[in-house]
Amino acid sequence: MTTLPIITQLLQSKEPLIRLKTYRTLLDHELDTVEVKQICRDLKQKSPIVQQLFKDLPQGNSSLPYDVYHKWHGAHWIMAILADLEYPPQDKTLIPSRDAELEWLLSDHHWKRTPILEGRRRFCASIEGNAIFALTKLGLDDGRCAQLIQRLQDYQWEDGGWNCDKHPKACHSSYNESLIPYRALIHYHHTHPSPSLAQTIERASEVFLKRKLYVSQHTQLPIHPKWIQLSYPSYWHYNILNALKILGEGEKLKDPRCQPALDILVSKRLPDGGFPAEIRYYLGKEGRNHSPVHWGGVAKRKMNPWVTLDALHVLKRANLMEFES
């Protein structure tokens, strides 16, 4: 099956971020290629999505329009989305957002709310994970991410992940709270390699691999039906597409335990070569979980470009598809 039509369609998108992510994740273009440089040069002027996202971030000396963790408008979420969208690094206008997030995460107020129960620290490690991933990918780490990395290493559970469950008897890591920290560790390791960090990453990968990403070890049935539904963005919610993407970043897609999830992903491909969004974790109207960006909604027979980009990237990393640059 040829992949050219779907790639052509993505490169013809009116949204520059779709074209940028196509070049970066599917065609392996570096930041200094002509095509990528041209898109990045005037991204803020020509991308409606970038404009919408930056409206929720502080400009100059202005204060944050939302609390750092406000869903999905806070700087925490906006920067994580920008990083995932391949937004170009070293944008100094994001420094106030970085500082606000790190001041919050490194404050006593934040950390004192994380109890130790039955010998295990209970905290939402996905928050630390998103911050590390975003600041590392966006080239904004000023050295303080090392404290968050150390936090993840110090309080990794015996089975390799993390959990915020306040029930004392909870003894297994949470998929929702472990996937994002795993991603953060991978990206941090790229620029700060160490044997101890590599070991932490390897242990974290087993949380997902030993369950083939989505099945119970006892019943071999899906742990949750939502986990096999495709979405973008997933925010903190776990699903096999996001898991496969991140395991690919960790060079784990050749592990045979990924194959069942890969088979499910392939089965969802549409006749036009794209992939649909089957569930969403944001609302298009004002209210709780309202998003500053409408990411295409849900339509099981219609290609969603954001889901398609991630799905094709996974298949490329798994050597199931090839693309010509």
Backbone hydrogen bonds, N-H to C=O, Kabsch-Sander energy under -0.5 kcal/mol:
donor,donor_aa,acceptor,acceptor_aa,energy
7,I,3,T,-1.8
8,T,4,L,-2.8
9,Q,5,P,-2.3
10,L,6,I,-2.1
11,L,7,I,-2.4
12,Q,8,T,-1.0
13,S,10,L,-1.3
18,I,15,E,-1.0
19,R,15,E,-1.4
20,L,16,P,-3.0
21,K,17,L,-2.6
22,T,18,I,-1.9
23,Y,19,R,-2.4
24,R,20,L,-2.6
25,T,21,K,-2.8
26,L,21,K,-0.6
26,L,22,T,-1.6
27,L,22,T,-1.6
29,H,23,Y,-2.8
33,T,30,E,-1.6
37,K,33,T,-2.8
38,Q,34,V,-2.1
39,I,35,E,-1.6
40,C,36,V,-2.7
41,R,37,K,-1.7
42,D,38,Q,-0.7
42,D,39,I,-0.6
43,L,40,C,-1.1
46,K,42,D,-2.0
47,S,43,L,-2.2
51,Q,47,S,-2.2
52,Q,48,P,-2.2
53,L,49,I,-2.6
54,F,50,V,-2.6
55,K,51,Q,-1.1
56,D,53,L,-1.3
57,L,54,F,-1.5
60,G,58,P,-0.5
62,S,59,Q,-2.0
70,H,67,D,-1.9
74,G,70,H,-3.8
76,H,68,V,-2.4
77,W,68,V,-0.5
77,W,74,G,-0.6
78,I,74,G,-2.4
79,M,75,A,-2.5
80,A,76,H,-1.3
81,I,77,W,-2.3
82,L,78,I,-2.6
83,A,79,M,-2.3
84,D,80,A,-2.0
85,L,81,I,-1.9
86,E,83,A,-1.4
87,Y,82,L,-2.4
90,Q,138,L,-2.6
92,K,90,Q,-1.0
94,L,91,D,-1.9
95,I,92,K,-1.5
98,R,94,L,-2.4
99,D,95,I,-2.8
100,A,96,P,-2.1
101,E,97,S,-2.2
102,L,98,R,-2.6
103,E,99,D,-2.5
104,W,100,A,-1.5
105,L,101,E,-2.7
106,L,102,L,-2.5
107,S,104,W,-1.2
111,W,107,S,-1.8
112,K,108,D,-2.6
113,R,110,H,-0.9
114,T,111,W,-1.7
117,L,115,P,-0.6
117,L,120,R,-2.4
120,R,117,L,-1.9
122,R,115,P,-3.1
123,F,121,R,-0.7
123,F,163,N,-1.5
125,A,123,F,-1.9
127,I,124,C,-2.0
128,E,124,C,-0.8
129,G,125,A,-2.7
130,N,126,S,-2.7
131,A,127,I,-2.0
132,I,128,E,-2.5
133,F,129,G,-2.8
134,A,130,N,-2.7
135,L,131,A,-2.5
136,T,132,I,-2.4
137,K,133,F,-2.7
138,L,134,A,-2.5
139,G,136,T,-1.1
140,L,135,L,-2.9
141,D,135,L,-1.0
146,A,143,G,-0.9
147,Q,144,R,-1.3
148,L,144,R,-0.8
149,I,145,C,-2.6
150,Q,146,A,-2.3
151,R,147,Q,-1.5
152,L,148,L,-2.0
153,Q,149,I,-2.3
154,D,150,Q,-2.8
155,Y,151,R,-1.7
156,Q,153,Q,-0.9
157,W,161,G,-3.2
160,G,157,W,-1.8
170,A,167,H,-2.0
174,S,162,W,-2.6
178,S,174,S,-0.8
178,S,175,Y,-0.7
179,L,175,Y,-1.9
182,Y,178,S,-1.8
183,R,179,L,-2.0
184,A,180,I,-2.4
185,L,181,P,-2.6
186,I,182,Y,-1.9
187,H,183,R,-2.2
188,Y,184,A,-2.5
189,H,185,L,-2.3
190,H,186,I,-1.0
191,T,187,H,-0.7
191,T,188,Y,-0.8
192,H,188,Y,-2.0
198,A,194,S,-2.3
199,Q,195,P,-2.0
200,T,196,S,-2.0
201,I,197,L,-2.4
202,E,198,A,-2.3
203,R,199,Q,-2.3
204,A,200,T,-2.0
205,S,201,I,-2.1
206,E,202,E,-1.1
207,V,203,R,-0.6
207,V,204,A,-1.1
208,F,204,A,-0.6
208,F,205,S,-0.9
209,L,205,S,-2.4
210,K,206,E,-1.8
211,R,208,F,-1.0
212,K,209,L,-2.0
213,L,208,F,-2.8
214,Y,211,R,-1.3
215,V,211,R,-2.7
216,S,221,L,-2.6
220,Q,216,S,-2.1
223,I,214,Y,-2.9
227,W,224,H,-1.5
228,I,225,P,-1.2
229,Q,226,K,-1.6
237,H,234,S,-2.6
240,I,227,W,-3.1
243,A,239,N,-2.3
244,L,240,I,-3.0
245,K,241,L,-2.3
246,I,242,N,-2.3
247,L,243,A,-2.9
248,G,244,L,-2.1
249,E,245,K,-1.5
250,G,246,I,-1.3
251,E,248,G,-1.8
252,K,247,L,-2.6
255,D,252,K,-1.7
258,C,255,D,-2.5
259,Q,256,P,-1.2
262,L,258,C,-2.2
263,D,259,Q,-2.7
264,I,260,P,-1.7
265,L,261,A,-2.3
266,V,262,L,-2.6
267,S,263,D,-1.9
268,K,264,I,-0.7
268,K,265,L,-1.4
269,R,266,V,-1.6
270,L,274,G,-3.1
273,G,270,L,-2.2
278,E,230,L,-2.3
278,E,276,P,-0.6
279,I,230,L,-1.6
281,Y,233,P,-0.5
283,L,289,N,-2.6
289,N,71,K,-0.6
290,H,287,G,-1.8
291,S,283,L,-2.2
295,W,293,V,-0.7
299,A,277,A,-1.4
302,K,299,A,-1.5
304,N,275,F,-3.0
308,T,304,N,-2.7
309,L,305,P,-2.3
310,D,306,W,-1.7
311,A,307,V,-2.8
312,L,308,T,-2.8
313,H,309,L,-1.8
314,V,310,D,-2.2
315,L,311,A,-2.3
316,K,312,L,-2.3
317,R,313,H,-2.4
318,A,314,V,-2.0
319,N,316,K,-1.6
320,L,315,L,-3.1
321,M,315,L,-1.0
